[in-house]
Amino acid sequence: MKFRIDRDALADAVAWTARSLPQRPPVPVLAGMHIEAGDRLKLSAFDYEVSAQVTTDIDVEEEGTALVSGRLLAEICRSLPPQPVEVTTDGAKVMLRCGSAKFTLLTMPVEDYPSLPDMPPAAGAVGSDEFAAAVAQVAIAAGRDDTIPMLTGVRVEIEGETVTLASTDRYRLAVRELHWKPERPDFSAVALVPARTLADTAKSLTTGAEVSIALGGAGGTGEGMIGFSGGGRRTTSRLLDGDFVKYRSLLPSEYAGLAEVQTGPFIEAVKRVSLVAERNTPVRLSFSQGEVVLEAGTGDEAQAVEALEATLEGEDINIAFNHTFLLDGLAAIGSDVARLSFTTPTKPAVLTGKPPEEGANPSYRYLIMPVRLSG
C-alpha cells in the first residue's frame, strides 16, 4: 500500500473515524482503525454497536489494506506539520512521512477485523444543519442512567414527510418535529436510537448539505439498525430495545396560564439566582402581571432574589423548577422570547419559543416537572 494525501484531509478523516473507537475494546482488533487504499481512501472503526466509515480523495500508487492503533494514528495525524503525507506499508509496519517527520506503526492482523454492517435501506434525507440542531434540542432530555436503557435513547418517529424526535429522563421531556424528504411518501417507521450516538453523529455530519437516513420501515429489512450518511461519511448504530413511554399523553392539551419572558435575561437571571441553590433545591418563580420574581435559597442558607419583566395571561402563579433542567430548556428553545405554559403549580409546565405567528404550533416543546414547594 502506498498513497499520498493532504495533511488536513487525513487528520480530519482520522479524527472523525476515531470517535467511534471503543474506550475498552472487548477484543484487541477493535482498537484498530481499518485503512483501505483503492480509488479513494476508506477509513473504518467499529465496536459492534456503532460503525463509522469515511471516504476521501488520495493519490494512490499501490492499493492495499492495513489495521493500526486508531487512537495512536489520531494523535499522530493531529500533530503532523502542514505538508502532504505519504503512507506506505512495509511488511507488518505502516510508515507515515510528512515533511521531515517519520512515524512507524505496527499493524494488527487485518483478517481478524470484523466486517462492518451493511447500511439499512435509504429512507430519506434532511438538511444537515437543521437535523443537528433538532437532535441537540432533544438529546438534552435523555436519561444518563444505563440501567434503564430505554430512557437513554431518542425516539425517532417517521410518518410521511414529518420526523418527530422525543426523549425523556422522567423529569423532563423534549419533543421536536421537522420536515424531511422521504424516499416514499407513505414511509413510516419508529426507532429508539442511543442519544449520545445520535447527538455526536448529527453534529459531525454537518460537512455535507444533507444527511441521508437509512432505516428499515415497518416489517422491512434493516431491522435493529439505523444508518446516517453525508459528506463522504457514514455511520450505523444498533437500536435500543424496549417500549418508549407514551409521551404524547404527557403533553397537556390546554393550559390555565401562559407567561412570556425575554430568553437572554431570563437565562442570566436563573444562573445568578441559582448560585445560592443547593444541588437539589429549586429556583422558585412567582409570575404576576408585568413581572416574574426569581428566588433561591431558604432562611437558613444564602438567598437570592431577582425580578424581570414578564407578560402573564391567567392567574398569578408560584412554581419551582430544578435550575439545571430549566436552563437546559431555555438554551434549547432557539427563540428570543421564552413562553412558559402551565396548568397548576404541581403539574408539568411546557417551555417553548414564541411561535412566528399566533396560533401556530411550536416545532419544539420542552415539558418540565415542577418541584413541589413545601408549605
N, C-alpha and C positions, 0 to 999 in steps of 0.2 A: 504494500500500500504506500502510495506517495501522492501528496497533493499540497497545493498552496492555497491560502485563504487570507482574507483581510483580517487583521487582528481584532477589530471591534466586532465584526460579524461572528467570529469564532467565540469571543468572550461572551457575547450576548446569547448565542445559541447554547453554549455550555452552561451558563448561569441559569437559563430558563429550564433546561432539562434537569439540572442538579436539584431543583426544588422538589422533585418527586422522588429523590433517593430516600430510602428508609433510614430513620435515625439508628435503629438497631436491626440490621438485616437478619432475617431468620436463617438465610444461607449466605455464605460469603459472596457468591457471584452477584447478588442483588445490590451490593455496594458498588458494583461496576457501572460504567456508562458504556453503552454499546455504540461503537463507531463504525459506520458503513460508508465507504467512499465509492461512489459509482458516478453516474452522470451528475449527481448532486451529493452533498454530504448529508447523511441522516444520522442524528444522534438520538438515542433512546434510553429511557430509565423506566423501571417497573418494580413495584413492591407487592404484587399480587392483588392489591386493592386499586391503585391508581397507576396508569401508564402515561408517559409523556414522550412525544416524539417531535422533533423539529427537522425541517429540511432547509438547506441554504446552498447558495452557489459556491463552487470551488473550481480551481484549475487542477484537474486530475491527470496525473501521469500514469499511475498504476492503481487499479481498483483493488479493494480488499476490505477486510473487517478486522476489528480488534476490540478487546474489552479491557478497560483500565479503571483504576480507582476514580470514581466520579467526583468525590469531594476534593481529592488532590488535583485533578485536572482543572476543576473550577478555580481553586486557589491560584494555580499556576497561570491560567488564562487571564485572571483578574490583574495579575502583576506584570504581564508582559509589556515591553516597550511598544510604542505606536509604530510598528513596522509589520510588513507581511509575515505570516507564519508558514513554515514548511513542516509538514508532518510526514514521517516515514516510519515504516516498521522494519526491524532487523531481528529476525528470529522471534524470541519471546520478549522483545522490547519495542516500545514506541518512543521515537525521538521527536521533540519539538525544537525547531530552531527559529529564533526571532531576533534579528539583528545579531549581536554578539552573544546573546543568551542561548543556552542549550540545556534542555532537560531530557532525561531518560527515565521512562516509566516502565515498570514491569507489567506484563499483561496477565490477565486471568484466562482460564480455559473458556473460549468463546462458545464452544459446543455445549457447555453446561448452562448457558444463559437461556431462560425460558422465552418462548415466542410471545410477543405482545398480543393482547386480544384484538380481534377484528372490531372495527367500528360498527355499531348498530346502523340500521338504515337511516339515511338523512331524513329528518322530519321537517326542517325549515330553517330560516335564517332571521337574525335580528341585528340591529345596529349595535356594534361592539361597545360604544361609549354608554348608550342607554342601558344595555344589558349589565355592564359593570356597575353602573350607578344603582340600578334596581336591586341587584344581588346584595350590594353593600347595605342598602336600606333595610333589607330583610334579615341578613345574616346576623346583625347585632342582637336580635331577639332569640337566637337559637341557644339551646342549653349547652353547658360545658361539661356536664356530668356524663361520662362514658358508660356509667352503669345503667343509664336509660337511653340507649342509642337512638330511639325514635325521636327524642327531643333535641338531639344534636344535628338534625337534618333540616333541610329546606324542602318543603313540599312544592313540587313543580306540577301544576295542572295546566294542560293544554286543551283548549276547546276551540277548534277552528282558528280564527285569527287572534285569539286572546290567550296570553300566557299569564297565569296567576302564580305568584310566589308567596309562600307563607311559612313562618316559623314561630315557635313559642318555647319559653322555658318555664311556663306555668304562671309566671308573674307578669309577663307582657306578651303581646302578640303583634307581629308585624305582617302586613299584607300589602303586596304591590301588584298592580295589574299593568301589563304593557301589551302593545300590539306587535305582531311579527308576521313574517311571510311564510305560511306553511306550504309544504310540498303539495299537499292535498287540502282542499277547502274544508273537508269533513273530518280532518285528522283530530283524534282525541287520545290523550294519554295522561297517566299520572305517575310520578316518580318521587322518591324520597332520597335526596342527594346529600351526602355529608356536607354540612355548612362550610366548614373550613376549606375543604377541597373546592367547593363551588366558588367561594369568595376569592381564593387565590387564582383559580383558573380564569374567572371573569375579568379580574384585574389585569392578568397577564396577556389576555388576548385582544387588547385594545390597539395592537400594532396594525391590525387589518381593519377595514371599514366595517365588516360584518363578522358575526360569529355564526357558524353553522352548528345546529344542534342535532345530534343523531340519537334517536330513541325509538325503540320498538313500540308500535301502537298496541291497543288492546288486543291481547291474544296473538300478537305478531312475533317476529324474530327479534333478537337483541334483548331477550328477557334478562333482567337483573343488571343491566349495564346502561350507562349514558355516555355519550361522546360529545366533545366540543372541538371545533377546528376553526382556524382563521389565521391569516398572515403567515402561512407555512408552518404553523404549529397545530398539533392535535393532541388531545388528551382524553383518556377514558377513565371512568370511575365506576366501581361497583355501587349498586344502590343499597340503601338500608332496608331492612325488613321491618315489619310492624305497621299497625294501623295508626295513622296520624289522627290527632284529636279533631273532632268535628268543629272546626274553628269558626265556621260561618255563624253558627248558633250563638257564639260568644259575643259577636258584634251587635250592640244594641240597635234596634230598628227605629227608636225615637228617643229624644233627649228632653230633659227638663230645663237645661240651661246651656248657654254657649258663650264662651269668653274668647276674646282675641287680644293678643299682646304682640308687640314687635319682637321678632325672634332674637335678634342680636342682643339687645339689652336684657331680655329675659334670660338668655344663656349666661351672660356675665353676672347677673344678679343671683341666679341659682348657684353659680360657682362660688361667689363671695359668701353668701349666707351659709352654704354647706361646709365652709371651712370649720365651723364650730360643731357640725353634726358628727356625732359618733358614727362608727361604721354602719350600724343597723338602725340609726334613728332617722326619721324622715325630715323633709322640708315641708313646712305647712304653708298652704296657700289660702288666703282669705280674699275671695272675689266680691267686690261690691261695685256699685255704679261708678265708672270712671277710674277705678284703680284695683290693683291686686297688691296685697301685703304679704311678703315672704318672711317666714320666721324659721329659725332652727335653734336647737338647744333648749334646755329647761332651766328652772330656777336654781338647780343645784350645780349647773355647769355654765360654761361660756354660752352667751346668747348672741344672736344676730337678727336684725330686723331691717327690711328694705321695702320701699313702696315703688311701684311702677304704674304708669298709665295703662289702662286696660278698658276694653268695652265689654259689657255684660248684657246678655239677653236672658231674662228669667230672674229667679230669686237669688239673693246673696247666698254664697256657699263657702264653707270651710272644708278643705280637702287636703290630704297629705300624701306625698309620694316618696319612694326611695329616690334620693337625689341623683344617683348614678343612672338609674333607669330613665328618669326624666330628662337628664342631659343627653343620653343616647338618642332618645326620640327627637328632641329639639334639633340636634345636629343632623338628623336624617331627613327631616321633612322637606328640605330644599326650598324654603319659601321665606320671604321677608316677614310674613305675618304667621304666627302660630295660633291655631284655632283649637281650643280645648272644649269638647262637648261632654257633658256629664248628665247622669240621671240623679243619683244620690251620693252623699259623701262616702258611702261604703261599697258602692258598685263601680265596676270598671269605667274609666273615662277614655275617650278616644282623642288622640292628638293627630291633627292633620295640618297641612298648609292651607292657606286661604285659596279656594278654587278660583281659576281665572275668570269664571263667570258665575254669578249667583245661581244656586240650584244645581250646578254641575257636581257630579260625584268625584271626590278626590281619588287620584290613582294610587295614593299611598295612605294607609291608615295604621296608626300605632296605638294599640289598646294597652292601657297600663292599669294594673290593680292598685287601688289606693291602700295606704297603710291606715289601719283603724286607729283613731285617736282615742286614748283613754279619757274617761270623764266626759 
